[in-house]
Amino acid sequence: MNQQPTTKKLTLCMIVRNEEARLADCLESVKDAVDEILIVDTGSTDRTVEIAESFGARIGRFEWNDDFSAARNFAIENATGDWILQIDADEKLHPDSIPHIRGFMENDEIDAVFIAIHNHERTSAGEPRIVVHPYPRLFRRREDIRYQGIVHEFLTNLNATVFTALRIDHYGYDCTPEEQKKRRARNEQLCLRQIQRDPNNAVAHFNLSGVYLGEQNIDAAQRHLERAIDLIDPKDSRYQHFYLMGLHYLAGIYGTKGQADRAVQYCQEAMRIRPDYLDPVFMLGEIQFRAGNFEAAESAFKGYLDLRNHLAQKPAKALFSQSRFNSHDHVHMRLGTLYQSRGDANRAEQHYQEAIRANPNSIGANLQLARLYTQRMDPGKAKEFLATAQRLQQAAEAN
């Protein structure tokens, strides 16, 4: 465990059950970053506890009660560190992130750090992909900062947060469609159970909508999202972001249904309440782009890039999620397409290059640059980008 001098102590908090296949790799990735490892076991019958103890972990026991927040809060209450790092057994802390964690802990202006969770998953066609989702995994151990929600649990009472390039790789979604369906079924039952106990639980309705979105049951997802936002006072800081996320997801649903005007209204309402909420700005650009309103799309996408740059540099008042924080490669691709369609090859080139800087594995950006240089009668550069696109495609298929 970490031996470097620091004024703050960091505790790793984990809840586990029957994770002998993955736990060692997870703990190996994080052991040099933390001062204390606290493993809360919820009923393992394999070698999970033995493996945890081999890493010097302190073991807590928690009787599983179908409530993820209860287990996570039990871990927090038994930690001794000034800060908590939360990670799961199917995740690994990226080694490049370890040297930078302590600097954030010494910053008295923030109480939570968003870490980029790189979700390794597969498309419906079985192709590998990585989806990045920032999430507050590093936070102060304070009596009022606790998890809420029996599933898809979230931290409450965060004041100032900061978005970072710290990285955790998550492999739990890289599984078969059958396993994904089984996980959604579990979450559906937990949400339905919570709604049965408390029909006016807005967060449970919101989480259930996520299950139905995963099942492509759009109408059911829409019903529960609309129920969630009906139940939430948008001025209530505890639940405001669920209201905002509900507006964002409803915008996506109405956009999918071809009701662009209503989708735009949902985006604009979310942006009015929280101008620093990035997701509806991205969604607004997408809706306008798909509707053929290219000037409005350009304006929204530029606004996205400006806001993202601001969020990357300064702590923000806490938000539960900024799921589109790492979608800037896609935005640059859209802007490149817009400028290329207008015959502005120079600006198109700039945005395709920015897309590659944001995502070096972007096959699309390399292909677009190959086409652009072909049109410019520059076969050398065209061949270079085409070769890169082919290499990336082959690597994706091999994985």
N, C-alpha and C positions, 0 to 999 in steps of 0.2 A: 504494500500500500504506500501511498504518497509520503515521502519523507522531507520534501522541500519546505523551507521555513515559510510560514504564512500566519496571519493573525486570525484567520477563519478556519474552522474545521468543517469538512465536507463528509456527509454520510450518504452512502448508496442505499436506497430503499427499494426492495423488490418484494413482490408477492409471487409465490411459485407453487406449483403442484405437479409432480411427476414430470420433471424437466431434465432428467439425467442425460438425455441426448444432446441438449443444447446449452445447459447451464455453464459448463466449464469454458466454452468458447466465449460466452458473454462475460463472465467474470474475469477471464484473462484479458479481455479488451479494456476493462475499466479499473483493474486493481491498482494501477499506478497513478490513477487520477484522484483517488479518494483516500480519506483517513480512516473510515469505518465502513464495513460492509454489514448491513442488517438484512437478513433474509427472513421473511415471514412465510412460513409454510402452511398451506391450507389443507393438508391431508395427503401428503405424498406417500406412496407405497413402494417406491423404487429407491434408487441411490441418490436422490436429489439432496437430501440433508447432508449425507456423507460428503458429497462433492463440494457443497457450500462450506462445510467445516474445513475442508482441505485448503481453502483460500483464506482461512482465518475469520470466517464470518460469524457473527453473533446470530443465533437462531431464535426467532419468535414463533409461537404457535397460535394459529387463529382458526377457529372452527368455521368452515365455509357456510355462508348463509345467503348465497346468491346475490351478494351486494359487493361490487368491486370497490366502491368508495369506503365502505366500512373496513375492508381489509387494508386498503392503502392508508387510511387515517390511523389505523392501529399501528402501522409501521412508522408513520411520522411521529406519533406519540411516544414511541419507544426509541427514537433516534436521539443521539446526543450532539450531533453536529449543528453548526450555525446555519448551514445550508444543506439542502436535500438535492440529490441527483436521483431522478426516478428513471428506471430502465426495466425492460422486461427480458425474460430469458431468450426470446427469439430475436433479440437485438444485439448489436455490437456498437460500442463507442468507437468512432473513427480515430485512429492514432494521431492524425494531424490536429485534432481538436484538443487533445490533452494539455498541451502547453498554454492554452489560452483561457482555460476555465477559471483559474485563480484570479485573473484580472477582473473578471465580471463580479466575482464574489467580493472584491475589495471596493466596489463602487456603491457608495451609500445612497445613490439616487435611484437605484432600481431594486426591485424585490423579486423579479422573475426574469428568466432568460429563455427566449424562444430558441429552440434547437431545431435544425432542419432534419426532419425524419425522412430518410430515403427509403420509401416503401418499395421493396422488390416484389413485383407481382407479375401476373400474366394476363394478356388480353383474352377476350372470348375465343380468339383463334389459337390460344396457347402460346403466343409470342411473348418473350420476356420484355418487361419495361420497368422503368423506375418513375414513381410519382412522389414528388417532394411536398411535404406538408409541415410547416413550422408548428411547433407545439411547446408549451412551457414545461420543460423537464428539469430545469435547474432553478430552485427557488429558496427563499429564506425559510428557515424553520421558525414560524411565528404561530402563536396560539390561534389566530383567526384565519390562517390560510389552511384550508382543508378541502378535501374532495367532496363532491356532491353528485348524486345520480347512481343508481345501482348498476348501470352499464353505460359505456361511453362517458365515464366520469370526467368531471372537470373541476379545476381549481377555483375557489372563491376568494374574494377579498384581495385580489391583486391590485396594486395601485399603479406602479410604473413598471413597464416592461421594455425589453429591448430585443430586436430581431438580430440574429447573429448567423455566422457561417459555420458555427459548431454543428457537427454532423453525427447522427446515429443511423445506422443501417438496420432496417427492419425486414426480416425474412418471413414473417408469419403469413403474409398474403401470397407468398410464392408457393401455392398449393393447388391441388386439383379442384376442378369445379365442384366436385362432390363435397370436399372439405369446406369450401367457401359456403356452399349451401347449408351445410351442417352448422357453421358458425352463425349464419344469418338466422337460422331457425332457433338457435339458443337465444340470440339477442331479441328476437321477436317475442319469445315466451317471457323473457324477463320484463320487457317493456309492457306487454299485455298484462302481466301480473301486477306491475306497478300501477297501471291505469285502472285495473279492477279495484285496487285498494284506494286509489285516489284519481277519480275520473278527470279532475281538473289539474292534473300534473302536466304542465306545459312542456317541460323538458322530456318527459316520457313520450308525449305525442311527437315531439321533434325527433327524438331518437328512433321511434318507430317508423317515421317517414323515411329515415335513412335506410332502414332495412328494406322497405318497399322500393326505394329507388334502386337499391342493389339488385332487387328481383325484377326490375323494369316494370313494376306495377305502379305506373305513373299516377293513375287516378286515386289509388289508395294513399300514395305519398302526398298528393295534393290535399286530400281531405285532412290528413293529420297535421300538415304544415299550416293550413288555414285555421285549424282548431288551436294549434300552438300559439299563433300570433294573436288570435282572439283572446286568449287567456293571459297574455303578458301585457303589462303596462310598460311601454317603451321608455318611460322615464325611470323605471326601476333599474338601477345600475347592476343589481345582482343577476338579472335575467335579460338585460337589454340586448346582449349580443345574440341570444337565441332568437329574439325578435328580428334582429338584423339578418342573421343567417337564414331565417325563415323567408324573409323578403327576397333574399338573394336566390335561394333555391326555387321559390315560386316564380321568379323572373325566368329562371332557366326552363321551368316546366312550361310556362306560357309561351316562351320563345320556341320551344320544341313543338308546341301545338299550333304554331303559326300566328299567335296573337301578339305580334311585336309591340303594338301600342301599349297593351297592358303590361307586358314584360318591362318595357322602358319605364313605366310608372313605378313599378316595384323597385327598380334600380335607383331611380331618382329619389324615392322616399327614403331608402336606406342611406343614400349619400347625404341627404338633407339632415338626417339625425346624427350621423357620424361621418363627417367629411374625410376622416382619416381611415375609413374602412375600405380596404383595397378591392375586395372581391366584387362588389357591385359595379365598380368602375370598369374592371375587366369584363364583366358580364355585359355591361352597357355597350362596350366596344364590339363584342361578339354579336350581340343582337342586331346592332346597326349594320355591321358588316354583312351579316347573312341576309338582312333585309334589303341590301343594296344601297343603304344610306351612307355612302363612303366618306363624305365630309364629316358627318356626325361620328362615324367610326374612328376616323383619324383623330378627331378632337378627344374622344374618350381614351383612345390608346395612348396619346401623348400625355393626357392627365394621369393615366396609370403609371407611366414611366417616371413622371415627376414625383408622384406620391410615393412610389416605391423607393426612389432615391432618398426622399426625406425620411422615410421609416427606417431605412438602412443606416442612417447616420445619427438619429436622435432617439432617445427613449420616448415611448408613446404611452399615453394613458392606456391601461390594460385592455386588451381585446382577447377573447377566447381563441379566435382563429383568424388567420389571414391565409386561407388555403391557396390563394393565387399569388402569394409573394414570390414564388419561384416559377412563374409563368411568363417571365419577361422574354424568354426565347421565342415563345409563341407570338407575343405582341410584336416583337421585331420582325418576325416572319410576315405577319399581317401587314405591317407598315411597308415592308419591302414589296409585297404584292401590290399594295395600293400605288406606290410610287412607280413601280415597273409598268403598271397598266396605264399610267399617265405619260409614259415615255421618259420619266426622270430616272435614268439608269444610275446616276451617281448616288442619289439618296437611297435608291433600292439596294445598291451594293453595300452602302454603309450599314443598313439595317440587317441585311443577311450576314454580314461580318459580325455584327453585334449578337445576332442569334447564335452564331458559332461560339463566340466568347462566353455567352451565357450557358450554352450546352454544346460542348465539343463533340458530342455524339449525334448531333443533328444531321440526319441523312437529308432531310428536306432542304435545309439551308445550303448544303454542299451541292445538291442538284440544281437549285435555283442559281447559284453562282456559276455553275458549269454552263447553264443555258445562257446566262447573262454574258459570259465571256465568249460564248459561241456567236452570239449576236454582234459582239464587238469585234469579231474577227481576230480573237486572241486564242488560237487553238492550244497553246502551251498551258495557259492558266485553266482553260476549260477542261483539258485532259486531267490536270492535277486535281481539280475539285471533283470531277467525275470518278476518278480513281479512289479518292477518299470516301465518296458516297458508297461505292461498291464494297470497299473494305469494311465500312461500318455495317452495311447490310449483311455481309457474310458473317461478321462477328455476332450480330444480333440473332441470325438464324442458327449459328452454332451453339448459342446459349439456350 
